[in-house]
Amino acid sequence: MNRPAPPPTDDELHALVDGQLAPDRRSEVEDALAHDPALAEQVAAWRSQRDALRRLHGDLLGEPVPAHLMSALDRNEPRHARQGRWIRWGGMAASVLVAFAAGWLGNAQWSMQRAAPAQLAKAPAMREFVHDASVAHAVYAPEKRHPVEVAATEQQHLVQWLSKRLDKPLKVPDLASMGYTLVGGRLLPGESGARAQFMFEDAAGERVTLYIGTLDSRAAAGTAASRETAFRFASEGPVPSFYWVDQGFGYAVAGKLPRDVLLKLATLAYRDLS
């Protein structure tokens, strides 16, 4: 009996967009996209951004490889390994362009640098942070009478209180354009200090939470610099989330929502908080 193909990973989706995915796996990934409209929409957005980058910086790909780099390759690369060098070089150049233009695409839907999210995923403290965000949502979102410590009617007090406890000026992102309004928030413990949770709700009673907290040195080591921002989807834990790190603080938007809806909410939160 044939086993079902495993779901595509983020790395495989990026490889598909870059034209680097192995042919046998490509057909399986494309079949998965055909059955997952939200994932297909995200891949289409990545392709659109890739094409925009090429239009903007395409001239760089036509420039010759610097002579001193070619000489180093000729000295150190075995003859049999030189075949396909230009394909690899083109892939490297494209990656450099994506990294260079990440800021330019900051207001586009998320196609952030791939290296930083991969590093974040490997950081134990970052995994712990994202898991805690998921668990906190699963514990408090179903509550009917006590979902929050401080209600939205005392929003100013809530923000001041949590800002003081986290030693960071906080604000509540505006998610009204997606139909979500603030329920309130609460203070939570974390591995390296206090953490905050803001809860939002739509007209149907569906809830989404924003989890914020400082990260210790183990998580900070997952980024090239403390001011570097990365963005990633996490499906581990009771509920999925989109999370990022900015200036030593972690942020996670979690909820039992389709991936594309959660992505839009996280995008709104990130833009408002930035």
C-alpha positions as CSV (number, residue, x, y, z in Angstrom):
1,M,0.0,0.0,0.0
2,N,1.4,3.4,-1.0
3,R,1.9,5.8,1.9
4,P,0.6,9.3,1.5
5,A,3.2,11.9,0.7
6,P,4.3,14.0,3.7
7,P,3.1,17.6,3.8
8,P,5.5,20.2,2.3
9,T,7.8,22.0,4.6
10,D,8.5,25.8,4.4
11,D,12.0,25.0,3.0
12,E,10.4,22.9,0.2
13,L,7.9,25.6,-0.6
14,H,10.7,28.1,-1.0
15,A,12.7,25.6,-3.1
16,L,9.6,25.2,-5.3
17,V,9.4,29.0,-5.8
18,D,13.1,29.1,-6.6
19,G,12.9,26.3,-9.1
20,Q,15.3,24.2,-6.9
21,L,12.9,21.4,-5.8
22,A,13.7,17.9,-6.9
23,P,11.4,16.7,-9.7
24,D,10.0,13.7,-7.9
25,R,9.1,15.8,-4.8
26,R,7.9,18.8,-6.9
27,S,4.9,16.8,-8.2
28,E,3.9,15.8,-4.6
29,V,4.2,19.4,-3.4
30,E,2.2,20.8,-6.3
31,D,-0.5,18.2,-5.6
32,A,-0.6,19.4,-2.0
33,L,-1.0,23.0,-3.1
34,A,-3.9,21.9,-5.4
35,H,-5.7,20.6,-2.3
36,D,-4.8,23.6,0.0
37,P,-6.0,26.9,-1.4
38,A,-4.5,29.0,1.5
39,L,-1.1,27.4,1.0
40,A,-1.3,27.9,-2.8
41,E,-2.2,31.5,-2.3
42,Q,0.9,32.0,-0.1
43,V,3.2,30.4,-2.6
44,A,1.7,32.5,-5.3
45,A,2.4,35.6,-3.2
46,W,6.1,34.5,-2.8
47,R,6.4,34.0,-6.6
48,S,4.9,37.4,-7.2
49,Q,7.5,39.0,-4.8
50,R,10.3,37.0,-6.4
51,D,9.3,38.4,-9.8
52,A,9.1,41.9,-8.4
53,L,12.6,41.5,-7.0
54,R,13.9,40.4,-10.4
55,R,12.3,43.3,-12.1
56,L,13.7,45.7,-9.6
57,H,17.3,44.2,-9.4
58,G,17.5,42.0,-12.4
59,D,20.5,43.8,-13.8
60,L,22.6,42.5,-11.0
61,L,22.1,38.9,-12.1
62,G,23.6,39.7,-15.5
63,E,26.8,41.1,-14.1
64,P,29.9,38.8,-14.5
65,V,31.3,37.0,-11.5
66,P,34.3,39.0,-10.1
67,A,37.5,37.6,-11.4
68,H,39.1,37.1,-8.0
69,L,36.1,34.9,-6.9
70,M,36.4,32.9,-10.1
71,S,40.1,32.3,-9.5
72,A,39.4,31.1,-6.0
73,L,36.8,28.7,-7.3
74,D,39.2,27.4,-10.0
75,R,41.9,26.8,-7.4
76,N,39.8,25.1,-4.8
77,E,36.9,23.4,-6.7
78,P,37.5,19.9,-8.1
79,R,37.0,19.7,-11.9
80,H,34.1,17.3,-11.7
81,A,32.3,19.7,-9.3
82,R,32.4,22.7,-11.7
83,Q,29.4,21.5,-13.7
84,G,26.4,23.5,-12.6
85,R,28.5,26.2,-10.9
86,W,26.6,28.9,-12.7
87,I,23.3,27.5,-11.5
88,R,24.5,27.6,-8.0
89,W,25.9,31.1,-8.4
90,G,22.5,32.3,-9.8
91,G,20.8,30.8,-6.8
92,M,23.2,32.6,-4.4
93,A,22.7,35.9,-6.3
94,A,18.9,35.5,-6.0
95,S,19.2,34.9,-2.3
96,V,21.4,38.0,-1.9
97,L,18.8,40.0,-3.7
98,V,16.0,38.7,-1.4
99,A,18.0,39.6,1.7
100,F,18.9,43.0,0.2
101,A,15.3,43.8,-0.6
102,A,13.7,42.5,2.6
103,G,13.3,46.0,3.9
104,W,11.8,47.2,0.6
105,L,9.2,44.4,0.9
106,G,8.5,45.1,4.5
107,N,4.9,46.2,3.7
108,A,4.3,43.3,1.4
109,Q,2.9,40.0,2.7
110,W,5.6,38.0,4.3
111,S,8.5,36.8,2.3
112,M,11.2,37.4,4.9
113,Q,14.8,36.2,4.8
114,R,15.0,32.4,5.0
115,A,18.2,32.2,7.1
116,A,17.0,34.1,10.1
117,P,13.7,32.1,10.5
118,A,15.6,28.8,10.2
119,Q,18.0,30.0,13.0
120,L,15.0,30.9,15.1
121,A,13.5,27.5,14.7
122,K,16.6,25.9,16.0
123,A,16.8,28.0,19.2
124,P,15.5,26.1,22.2
125,A,14.4,29.2,23.9
126,M,12.5,30.3,20.8
127,R,10.7,27.0,20.6
128,E,9.8,27.3,24.3
129,F,8.5,30.8,23.8
130,V,6.2,29.8,20.8
131,H,5.0,26.7,22.7
132,D,4.1,28.8,25.7
133,A,2.2,31.2,23.5
134,S,0.2,28.3,22.0
135,V,-0.5,26.8,25.5
136,A,-1.6,30.1,26.9
137,H,-4.1,30.6,24.1
138,A,-5.4,27.1,24.6
139,V,-5.9,27.6,28.3
140,Y,-7.5,31.1,28.4
141,A,-9.3,31.5,25.0
142,P,-12.1,29.0,25.9
143,E,-12.8,30.8,29.2
144,K,-16.3,32.3,29.3
145,R,-16.3,34.3,32.6
146,H,-12.5,34.9,33.2
147,P,-10.7,34.9,29.9
148,V,-8.6,38.0,30.9
149,E,-7.4,39.7,34.1
150,V,-8.1,43.2,32.9
151,A,-10.9,43.9,30.5
152,A,-10.9,46.1,27.4
153,T,-12.9,48.7,29.3
154,E,-9.7,49.5,31.2
155,Q,-7.4,49.4,28.2
156,Q,-5.2,52.3,29.3
157,H,-4.6,50.7,32.7
158,L,-4.0,47.3,31.1
159,V,-1.3,48.7,28.7
160,Q,0.4,50.8,31.4
161,W,0.5,47.8,33.8
162,L,1.9,45.3,31.3
163,S,4.3,47.9,30.0
164,K,5.7,48.4,33.5
165,R,5.9,44.7,34.2
166,L,7.7,43.9,30.9
167,D,9.8,47.0,31.1
168,K,8.8,47.9,27.6
169,P,6.3,50.4,26.1
170,L,3.5,48.3,24.8
171,K,0.4,49.0,22.7
172,V,-2.6,47.1,21.6
173,P,-2.7,46.5,17.8
174,D,-5.8,47.5,15.9
175,L,-7.3,44.3,14.3
176,A,-10.7,45.9,13.7
177,S,-10.3,45.7,9.9
178,M,-10.4,41.9,10.3
179,G,-13.4,42.1,12.6
180,Y,-11.5,41.5,15.9
181,T,-11.8,43.7,18.9
182,L,-9.9,43.7,22.2
183,V,-11.3,41.5,25.0
184,G,-8.5,42.4,27.5
185,G,-5.2,41.0,28.6
186,R,-3.3,39.3,31.4
187,L,0.2,39.0,32.9
188,L,1.9,35.6,32.5
189,P,5.2,34.1,33.8
190,G,8.0,33.2,31.3
191,E,11.4,31.5,31.3
192,S,13.2,34.8,31.4
193,G,10.7,37.2,33.0
194,A,7.1,38.5,32.7
195,R,5.1,38.0,29.5
196,A,1.8,39.6,28.4
197,Q,-1.2,38.2,26.5
198,F,-3.7,40.4,24.7
199,M,-6.9,38.6,23.6
200,F,-9.2,39.6,20.7
201,E,-12.6,38.3,19.6
202,D,-14.7,38.6,16.5
203,A,-18.5,38.8,16.2
204,A,-18.8,35.0,16.1
205,G,-16.8,34.6,19.3
206,E,-13.7,33.3,17.7
207,R,-10.6,34.4,19.6
208,V,-7.0,35.2,18.8
209,T,-4.2,36.1,21.2
210,L,-1.0,38.2,20.9
211,Y,1.7,36.9,23.3
212,I,4.7,39.2,24.1
213,G,7.8,38.6,26.1
214,T,11.5,39.2,26.5
215,L,13.8,36.5,25.3
216,D,17.0,35.4,27.0
217,S,20.4,35.1,25.3
218,R,19.6,31.6,23.9
219,A,16.8,33.0,21.8
220,A,18.6,36.2,21.0
221,A,21.4,34.0,19.6
222,G,19.0,32.8,17.0
223,T,19.2,36.1,15.1
224,A,22.2,37.8,13.6
225,A,21.6,40.9,15.7
226,S,19.2,41.9,18.4
227,R,17.4,44.4,16.1
228,E,16.9,41.8,13.3
229,T,13.4,40.8,12.6
230,A,12.2,37.4,11.3
231,F,8.8,35.9,10.7
232,R,7.8,32.2,10.9
233,F,4.7,29.9,11.1
234,A,4.6,27.4,13.9
235,S,2.2,24.5,13.9
236,E,3.5,22.8,17.1
237,G,1.4,23.0,20.3
238,P,-2.3,23.1,20.8
239,V,-2.9,25.9,18.3
240,P,-0.8,27.4,15.4
241,S,0.8,30.8,15.4
242,F,2.9,33.2,13.5
243,Y,5.8,34.7,15.4
244,W,8.7,37.1,15.1
245,V,11.5,38.6,17.1
246,D,12.3,42.3,17.3
247,Q,14.9,44.0,19.5
248,G,15.1,41.1,22.0
249,F,11.3,40.6,22.3
250,G,9.3,37.8,21.0
251,Y,5.8,38.2,19.6
252,A,3.3,35.4,18.7
253,V,-0.2,35.6,17.2
254,A,-2.0,32.4,18.0
255,G,-5.4,31.0,17.3
256,K,-7.5,28.1,15.9
257,L,-7.8,29.8,12.5
258,P,-7.0,29.0,8.9
259,R,-3.3,29.7,8.1
260,D,-4.2,32.5,5.7
261,V,-6.4,34.3,8.2
262,L,-3.9,34.0,11.0
263,L,-1.3,35.4,8.6
264,K,-3.4,38.4,7.9
265,L,-4.0,39.1,11.6
266,A,-0.3,38.7,12.3
267,T,0.6,41.0,9.5
268,L,-1.8,43.7,10.9
269,A,-0.3,43.2,14.4
270,Y,3.3,43.5,13.2
271,R,2.6,46.6,11.1
272,D,0.8,48.3,14.0
273,L,3.4,47.4,16.6
274,S,6.2,48.5,14.3
